[in-house]
Amino acid sequence: MFIERIIQIVVFGFVFFMVAGGGFAKREVVPEGVLTTILTLYKTLPPAPAGPSYCSIVAVGDYGLVLPCDFKPPFLGWLEGGKY
């Protein structure tokens, strides 16, 4: 029972993080100095906010966890009537 509860907490924590717009990033510095590659749950996203669209919350080497810099989950754009 205790192990099942731990698994539930971990899985629902992961689901909440992804629904909130979080993602996993592998950062690569390309010749222009641009950081690339962010994997999220969303196939299409609303327009990026002014400034960087994703900010790192945890970084370990080239990998990390990211959230939208304006802390506004992408699905809110869809709920507001956007055509994303």
Sequence and secondary structure as in RCSB ss.txt:
>XXXX:A:sequence
MFIERIIQIVVFGFVFFMVAGGGFAKREVVPEGVLTTILTLYKTLPPAPAGPSYCSIVAVGDYGLVLPCDFKPPF
LGWLEGGKY
>XXXX:A:secstr
 HHHHHHHHHHHHHHHHHHTT EEEE  B TT  B  EEES SS     SS SEEEEEEETTEEEEEETT   TH
HHHHTT   
